[in-house]
Amino acid sequence: MNFEFSEEQEQFRKILRDFAKEELLPHYTKWDREGITPRHLWKRLGDLGVNGLRIPEEYGGSGADCVTTGIAAEEIGRGDFNLTYAVMLNALIGEIIAKHGSADLKGEWLPQIASGDKIVGIAITEPSAGTDAGGIQSTAKLEGNYYVLNGEKSGISVATCGDAFIIFAKTDPSLGNKGISAFLVPAELDGLETKGYEDMGNIPIGRGSLYMNDVKVPVSNLIGSENKGFSQVMNGFDLSRLLIGLQCVGTAMQSIDETIEHVKIRKSFGRPLATYQAVSFSLVTHFTQLELIKWQAYRGLWLRDKNLDHSKESSSVKWLGPKYSVEAIHECLLLNGHYAYTKEMPLEQRLRDVIGLEIGDGTAQANQMVIAKGIIGKEFRTY
Ligand SMILES: Cc1cc2nc3c(=O)[nH]c(=O)nc-3n(C[C@H](O)[C@H](O)[C@H](O)COP(=O)(O)OP(=O)(O)OC[C@H]3O[C@@H](n4cnc5c(N)ncnc54)[C@H](O)[C@@H]3O)c2cc1C
């Protein structure tokens, strides 16, 4: 066993930690308050090599391993939770296109994703199918050199600012979830419309719905084989779920660090808050929970790098990472007293932001279903 990061990985962590502290943290609340997607920061992540971590070198990325990608998720999370969507989406989508996209798609999209010039989202969820993703109703019908897409997607991150989306639709509805295919759909195509939501958090992410009305997508934009979209692409969620755990842990650990500084200084009854065990043990509890998730996440990423099964590890991190992070941030908010309840401090926003990823990319129950399948067996699959 070896729990050490390489020297290169430690250097990368340091660069990103400094960047997060100096360039992200001071502006984290600005994008939320002003409702802006900071596209220039997606570009900045491109300069730092973060967007292209899971993109091969020949397409402008670095082809880094999953553990290194986890470091980026954790460190960017310390500065700006919403910008971690760039780490997670670009890793997930970069991998999907690199593994299953045509040569043309790779050549056109991967360099622009790596540089941060283009933002690409992924659209599975529909008004009547979320956890039961195989139950989607959008259709894609082959007509000559085009697939014609119809249907509605809901809850999609970067809906309002995405330049393209990987959209899942049924190419053969008679095959159930085996008849689903994935397509790279540029946002400017005729018949594709988007509408943003007034969300509780993750405001700069511009979540919303996509409406497809006879959208003509070239055949070359099919990703992977027809009717195999689900099985080929779903494996990518084992990566995004591990990254989400680390994004949340990074944000929560930053909150704990700030709160430790506060309780050392703030006094009640003549003594620093930190000298009361009710205060220190509470911080200890949350710190310990987050450390457990952090190492389970890096273990999952290490397993993925070794091509070993990691679905249940990934789901455990996705289930408990956001949950423990929300609990930790909530406690930090309380320990900072009434000022933390104002918008002068970032804690209320962190709480709102992280709660979103208790739902996005699979709820607690959805992940428990995956773990049940892993430890009890496929034949006792739970619903
Ligand atoms: C911040 C955020 C970002 C998102 N980004 C994207 C995105 O980029 N792309 C995308 O496609 N989607 C995205 N989503 C949508 C998300 O993936 C879905 O919301 C999620 O999968 C749950 O689906 P649902 O909302 O339809 O809830 P439902 O599936 O209706 O579930 C409702 C509740 O019932 C529970 N439940 C459902 N089935 C069972 C069962 N069998 N046993 C026990 N409990 C069950 C669920 O756990 C949940 O608590 C995002 C959502 C959020 C909040």
The ligand as a Tripos MOL2 file, in Angstrom:
@<TRIPOS>MOLECULE
LIG
   53    58     1     0     0
SMALL
NO_CHARGES

@<TRIPOS>ATOM
      1 C1        -27.6540   20.8420   -9.0950 C.3       1 LIG1
      2 C2        -28.1650   19.8240  -10.0710 C.ar      1 LIG1
      3 C3        -27.4890   19.6070  -11.2500 C.ar      1 LIG1
      4 C4        -27.9810   18.6760  -12.1850 C.ar      1 LIG1
      5 N1        -27.3180   18.5310  -13.3700 N.ar      1 LIG1
      6 C5        -27.7960   17.6410  -14.2880 C.ar      1 LIG1
      7 C6        -27.1570   17.5100  -15.5610 C.ar      1 LIG1
      8 O1        -26.1840   18.2100  -15.8620 O.2       1 LIG1
      9 N2        -27.6550   16.6140  -16.4420 N.ar      1 LIG1
     10 C7        -28.7360   15.8190  -16.1450 C.ar      1 LIG1
     11 O2        -29.1240   15.0120  -16.9830 O.2       1 LIG1
     12 N3        -29.3840   15.9450  -14.9470 N.ar      1 LIG1
     13 C8        -28.9420   16.8320  -14.0240 C.ar      1 LIG1
     14 N4        -29.5970   16.9960  -12.8270 N.ar      1 LIG1
     15 C9        -30.7870   16.1950  -12.5690 C.3       1 LIG1
     16 C10       -30.5090   15.0450  -11.5800 C.3       1 LIG1
     17 O3        -29.6360   14.0970  -12.1520 O.3       1 LIG1
     18 C11       -31.8600   14.4150  -11.1830 C.3       1 LIG1
     19 O4        -32.5690   15.4380  -10.4820 O.3       1 LIG1
     20 C12       -31.6850   13.2220  -10.2640 C.3       1 LIG1
     21 O5        -31.1820   12.1160  -10.9870 O.3       1 LIG1
     22 C13       -32.9920   12.8110   -9.5820 C.3       1 LIG1
     23 O6        -34.0540   12.7520  -10.4950 O.3       1 LIG1
     24 P1        -35.4260   13.5160  -10.1890 P.3       1 LIG1
     25 O7        -35.1170   14.8960   -9.8020 O.co2     1 LIG1
     26 O8        -36.3140   13.2970  -11.3530 O.co2     1 LIG1
     27 O9        -36.0190   12.7900   -8.9070 O.3       1 LIG1
     28 P2        -36.8350   11.4140   -8.8600 P.3       1 LIG1
     29 O10       -36.1520   10.3610   -9.6710 O.co2     1 LIG1
     30 O11       -38.2510   11.6920   -9.1430 O.co2     1 LIG1
     31 O12       -36.6930   11.0590   -7.3370 O.3       1 LIG1
     32 C14       -37.3580   11.7930   -6.3070 C.3       1 LIG1
     33 C15       -36.9800   11.1960   -4.9610 C.3       1 LIG1
     34 O13       -37.3740    9.8200   -4.9150 O.3       1 LIG1
     35 C16       -36.2600    8.9980   -4.6130 C.3       1 LIG1
     36 N5        -36.3680    7.7350   -5.3470 N.ar      1 LIG1
     37 C17       -36.5720    7.5690   -6.6690 C.ar      1 LIG1
     38 N6        -36.6070    6.2550   -6.9680 N.ar      1 LIG1
     39 C18       -36.4260    5.6000   -5.8000 C.ar      1 LIG1
     40 C19       -36.3330    4.2080   -5.4510 C.ar      1 LIG1
     41 N7        -36.4470    3.2390   -6.3610 N.pl3     1 LIG1
     42 N8        -36.1350    3.8870   -4.1480 N.ar      1 LIG1
     43 C20       -35.9880    4.8740   -3.2230 C.ar      1 LIG1
     44 N9        -36.0540    6.1920   -3.4860 N.ar      1 LIG1
     45 C21       -36.2550    6.5400   -4.7710 C.ar      1 LIG1
     46 C22       -35.0410    9.7920   -5.0650 C.3       1 LIG1
     47 O14       -33.8800    9.3930   -4.3690 O.3       1 LIG1
     48 C23       -35.4660   11.2070   -4.7220 C.3       1 LIG1
     49 O15       -35.2230   11.4830   -3.3800 O.3       1 LIG1
     50 C24       -29.1480   17.9270  -11.8930 C.ar      1 LIG1
     51 C25       -29.8260   18.1580  -10.6970 C.ar      1 LIG1
     52 C26       -29.3520   19.1030   -9.7960 C.ar      1 LIG1
     53 C27       -30.1330   19.3490   -8.5340 C.3       1 LIG1
@<TRIPOS>BOND
     1     1     2 1
     2     2     3 ar
     3     2    52 ar
     4     3     4 ar
     5     4     5 ar
     6     4    50 ar
     7     5     6 ar
     8     6     7 ar
     9     6    13 1
    10     7     8 2
    11     7     9 ar
    12     9    10 ar
    13    10    11 2
    14    10    12 ar
    15    12    13 ar
    16    13    14 ar
    17    14    15 1
    18    14    50 ar
    19    15    16 1
    20    16    17 1
    21    16    18 1
    22    18    19 1
    23    18    20 1
    24    20    21 1
    25    20    22 1
    26    22    23 1
    27    23    24 1
    28    24    25 2
    29    24    26 1
    30    24    27 1
    31    27    28 1
    32    28    29 2
    33    28    30 1
    34    28    31 1
    35    31    32 1
    36    32    33 1
    37    33    34 1
    38    33    48 1
    39    34    35 1
    40    35    36 1
    41    35    46 1
    42    36    37 ar
    43    36    45 ar
    44    37    38 ar
    45    38    39 ar
    46    39    40 ar
    47    39    45 ar
    48    40    41 1
    49    40    42 ar
    50    42    43 ar
    51    43    44 ar
    52    44    45 ar
    53    46    47 1
    54    46    48 1
    55    48    49 1
    56    50    51 ar
    57    51    52 ar
    58    52    53 1
@<TRIPOS>SUBSTRUCTURE
     1 LIG1         1 GROUP 0 **** ****
